[in-house]
Structure formats: C-alpha cells, structure tokens
C-alpha cells in the first residue's frame, strides 16, 4: 500500500556542485510538510564532503554535511546504501544542529552504507599532499579512499558496527590495509601531523571506537527498500553532473553517480513508481578545487 502512495522527488546538481541543492531540499521539504506530508530525505550518493548550506528566515544557518538539508523542516534523514557514512563528522554536526534548535532527528541508514575511518581520511590527505601542483581537488575527508578500501580491502559497513569482532575489523584496516595502500600509492613520506593517525596510536583507535559506539546509538538500521512505505521521499543528491564518475573529466571527479542513477535504483527496489527529478543550476559556473 505504502509503495502505491509514496511520492518521491530527486534534487540533482547540473554543474560542479554549489547549485543550491540544500536550499532546494529545504524548500521542497517545507512545501510538502505544509501539504501535510511526512517527509524522509534520503542521501542518494556521496558522503560528508558535501556542503549544503541552508539559511532560515530567523537567521539560523547550517552547512549540512551528513544529515539531510530537510532537517530544519522536521524531515527524517535516511542514509542510503550509496552514501558513505562518516561517524567522525556526523556526531559534531548532530550536536551543532541541536544547539540550533533541531532536536529529536530521526536518522536511519541502510545496513550496506559504507563507513569512513580516520585512516581513510589520513591516506586521502597524505596522497593529495604528495601530488603538489597536480592535486585532484579532494576535500580530504576520505570519501574515495573509503570506497577503494571497500572494493579491494577490509570492508566496514553500517551492519558491521554491531559485530562482536568490530575492533578486530578496525585493527585490520589500521594495521594491514594502511601500509598496503600507502605502498600501492607510492607514499613513503608521511606529513608529521598525519603520523599519529596512520600509526594507529591508542588514542586514535579509542577515539574512533567511541565515535562508532555513539554513531550506532544515534542511527537506526533500515533498508532502502523500506522507503516505499514512507509518505513522501526527497532524494538529496550531492556534487553535480559534471563531477559524475562516468561523465566528468577524470581525475577531477567524485567516485559516485551524481545524477538520477542511484535514485532510480533505490526507487525501483522500494517499489516507488512516482519519481520527479529537479535539476539545479546557476547563471554562472562554480567549482571548488582543481580541474577544468
């Protein structure tokens, strides 16, 4: 029944990001709430490297990285299987939103959602530093490195966070994957500020385990397929079509599908048949970082 009445929208950037996807998500959520709909905003790609700014009429401002841009309007946040979860960024953002009056946010995540570690971030930053003038334009939050590890090394997903051997999995990433990955990338000189992380000091390990524990306490596991039972769904895309891994100018792209592909796949599996896409653009081009 729910799949027959669920109305879904997709917010997609038509450029290199910064097209106003956060503003559009906030405005569309407000419109749907005014119609009496209960809205779930699903992050359909990317990760915490997104920066979707929303400013309310009362002056409250927030740049959404992990939690959805519909949160000021009371929307539920869902992190899809195509989203890279980032506990280290999530928790400070959640506290910041609470200080801005956004409390009791319902947040769910697909069990297949990949999880970033501090070592993914540190590898990302180390290799970008070594590129010198040939930087790719990375944000340094470990998004691409997380997916590289997920595809070729020890995985860490939302579902894994409840495993009794979680610490062993984390140690495998820190002690086995990290040196292998650095060797593959040819990184033999580590910046001093990244050494404590890449050496997996006890302080770093304990802090990350605490972050994972707090993350699982705040986020409920829910399959993407359950979105079909929601009243209204807004897919909040990240980055833009010009940064799509298959469409953009390599290597200045993101490691995800930034258009409708993920949204359509999630909607199909959830039994959602009514999906309206909204493309955002500007009258001038904007781009962060390197690339044409």
C-alpha positions in Angstrom: 0.0 0.0 0.0 2.7 2.4 1.0 4.6 1.9 -2.3 1.5 2.9 -4.2 1.0 6.3 -2.4 4.7 7.3 -1.8 5.6 10.4 -3.8 9.3 10.9 -4.5 11.5 13.7 -5.8 15.1 13.9 -6.7 17.3 17.0 -6.3 20.3 16.9 -8.7 23.0 19.4 -9.4 23.6 20.1 -13.1 27.1 21.5 -12.7 30.1 21.1 -10.5 28.3 21.4 -7.2 27.2 24.6 -5.3 24.0 24.8 -7.4 21.7 25.2 -4.4 20.7 21.6 -3.7 20.5 22.2 0.0 18.2 25.2 -0.5 16.0 23.2 -2.9 15.8 20.3 -0.4 14.8 22.6 2.4 12.2 24.5 0.3 10.7 21.3 -1.2 10.5 19.7 2.3 8.8 22.8 3.7 6.3 22.7 0.8 5.5 19.0 1.4 5.1 19.5 5.1 2.7 22.3 4.5 0.7 19.9 2.5 0.5 17.5 5.4 3.1 15.1 4.2 5.7 13.4 6.4 9.0 13.7 4.6 12.0 11.5 4.5 15.1 13.0 2.9 17.4 10.2 1.6 21.1 10.9 0.8 21.5 9.1 -2.5 25.2 9.5 -3.2 28.4 11.0 -1.9 29.3 11.5 1.8 30.2 14.1 4.3 32.3 16.0 1.7 29.0 17.6 0.6 28.4 21.1 2.0 24.8 22.0 1.5 24.0 25.4 3.1 20.6 26.4 4.4 19.7 29.8 6.0 16.3 30.1 7.7 14.2 33.3 7.9 15.1 33.6 11.6 18.8 33.7 10.8 19.8 30.2 11.7 22.3 28.8 9.2 23.8 25.4 8.8 26.0 23.7 6.2 24.8 20.1 6.0 27.5 17.5 5.5 26.0 14.3 6.7 22.5 14.9 8.0 19.9 15.9 5.4 19.1 19.5 4.4 15.4 19.0 5.2 16.2 18.8 8.9 15.2 22.4 9.8 11.7 21.4 8.5 11.5 18.2 10.6 12.3 15.7 7.9 13.6 12.3 8.7 17.1 11.6 7.4 17.9 8.3 5.6 21.5 7.4 4.5 21.2 5.1 1.6 23.5 2.2 0.6 25.2 4.6 -1.9 26.1 7.0 0.9 29.4 6.8 2.7 28.7 7.2 6.5 31.2 9.3 8.4 30.8 8.9 12.2 33.6 11.4 13.0 31.8 14.2 11.1 28.3 13.1 12.0 28.5 13.5 15.7 29.7 17.1 15.9 27.1 18.0 13.2 24.3 16.5 15.2 25.4 18.4 18.3 25.6 21.6 16.3 22.1 21.2 15.0 20.8 20.6 18.5 22.2 24.0 19.5 20.3 25.5 16.6 17.0 24.0 17.8 16.9 20.9 15.7 16.3 18.1 18.1 14.9 14.6 18.0 16.1 14.0 14.4 15.1 10.5 13.2 18.1 9.1 11.3 18.2 5.7 9.6 20.9 4.1 7.4 20.9 1.1 5.1 23.0 -1.7 6.5 25.2 -1.6 3.4 26.2 2.0 3.9 30.0 2.1 3.9 31.7 3.7 6.9 34.8 6.0 6.7 37.7 5.6 9.1 40.3 8.1 10.3 42.8 6.1 8.2 40.9 6.6 5.0 41.0 10.4 5.7 44.7 10.4 6.5 45.6 8.4 3.4 43.5 10.7 1.3 45.2 13.8 2.7 48.7 12.3 2.5 48.4 11.4 -1.1 46.9 14.7 -2.1 49.8 16.5 -0.4 52.3 14.4 -2.4 50.6 15.5 -5.7 51.9 19.0 -5.3 50.7 21.1 -8.2 48.9 18.2 -9.7 46.2 17.9 -7.0 42.9 16.3 -7.9 40.9 18.8 -5.8 40.0 16.4 -2.9 38.2 17.7 0.1 40.3 15.4 2.3 37.5 13.6 4.1 38.5 10.2 2.7 35.4 9.5 0.5 37.3 8.0 -2.4 39.7 6.1 -0.2 36.8 4.6 1.7 35.3 3.2 -1.5 38.8 2.0 -2.6 39.1 0.0 0.7 35.6 -1.3 0.4 36.2 -2.7 -3.1 39.7 -4.0 -2.5 40.4 -4.4 1.2 38.6 -5.0 4.5 35.1 -3.7 4.4 33.3 -1.7 7.1 29.6 -1.1 6.7 26.8 0.1 9.0 25.9 -3.5 9.6 29.4 -4.4 10.7 29.2 -1.8 13.5 27.1 -4.3 15.6 29.5 -7.2 15.1 31.2 -8.6 18.2 34.5 -8.6 16.4 34.3 -4.9 15.3 37.5 -3.9 16.9 39.4 -6.7 15.1 38.0 -5.4 11.8 39.1 -1.9 12.7 42.6 -3.1 13.6 42.8 -5.0 10.3 42.1 -1.7 8.5 44.7 0.2 10.5 47.5 -2.3 10.7 47.1 -4.3 7.5 45.3 -2.2 4.9 47.0 1.1 5.6 50.6 0.1 4.9 49.5 -1.9 1.8 47.6 1.1 0.4 50.4 3.6 1.1 52.8 1.3 -0.7 50.5 1.0 -3.7 50.2 4.8 -3.9 53.9 5.2 -3.5 53.6 7.4 -0.4 56.8 6.9 1.6 56.9 10.3 3.3 54.2 10.9 5.8 53.5 14.5 7.0 54.1 14.9 10.7 50.5 15.8 11.5 49.2 12.6 10.0 51.7 10.2 11.6 49.7 9.7 14.8 46.7 8.6 12.8 48.4 6.4 10.2 50.4 4.8 13.0 47.1 4.0 14.7 48.1 5.2 18.2 45.9 4.0 21.1 44.4 7.5 21.4 43.2 7.5 17.8 41.9 3.9 18.0 40.0 4.5 21.2 38.5 7.8 20.0 37.3 6.1 16.8 35.7 3.2 18.6 33.9 5.7 20.8 32.7 7.5 17.7 31.4 4.2 16.3 29.5 3.4 19.5 27.9 6.8 19.6 27.0 6.6 15.9 25.2 3.3 16.3 23.3 4.7 19.3 22.0 7.6 17.2 21.3 5.9 13.9 18.8 3.1 13.3 19.4 0.5 10.6 16.7 0.5 7.9 16.9 -1.0 4.4 16.5 1.4 1.4 13.6 -0.9 0.3 11.5 0.4 3.3 11.4 3.9 1.7 8.5 2.7 -0.3 6.4 2.7 2.9 7.1 6.4 3.6 4.7 9.1 2.8 7.0 11.3 0.8 10.7 10.9 -0.1 13.1 13.5 -1.3 16.4 12.2 -2.7 19.1 14.7 -1.9 21.9 14.4 -4.4 25.5 15.5 -3.8 28.0 17.2 -6.0 26.9 17.7 -9.7 26.6 16.0 -13.0 30.0 17.5 -14.2 31.6 15.6 -11.3 30.0 12.2 -12.0 32.5 9.4 -12.1 31.3 8.4 -15.6 30.6 11.9 -17.0 33.2 14.3 -15.6 36.8 15.0 -16.6 39.0 12.4 -14.9 40.7 12.6 -12.4 38.8 15.7 -11.3 35.6 13.8 -10.5 34.0 12.2 -7.5 33.7 8.5 -7.0 30.0 8.3 -7.3 27.0 8.7 -9.6 25.8 12.2 -9.0 22.6 12.1 -11.2 19.5 10.0 -11.3 21.1 6.5 -11.5 21.2 5.8 -7.7 17.8 7.5 -7.1 16.1 5.4 -9.8 17.7 2.2 -8.5 16.6 2.8 -4.9 13.1 3.8 -6.0 12.8 0.7 -8.2 13.8 -1.6 -5.3 11.5 0.2 -2.9 8.5 -0.1 -5.3 8.3 3.7 -5.7 6.9 4.5 -9.2 6.3 8.2 -8.9 9.7 10.0 -9.1 10.0 13.6 -10.2 13.5 14.9 -10.9 14.5 18.5 -10.2 17.8 19.8 -11.7 19.5 22.8 -10.1 21.8 25.2 -11.9 23.2 28.7 -11.7 23.6 31.6 -14.2 27.4 31.2 -13.7 29.7 28.3 -13.2 31.1 27.5 -9.8 33.8 25.0 -8.9 35.8 24.1 -5.8 39.4 22.8 -6.2 41.3 21.7 -9.2 40.0 20.8 -12.7 38.6 22.4 -15.8 
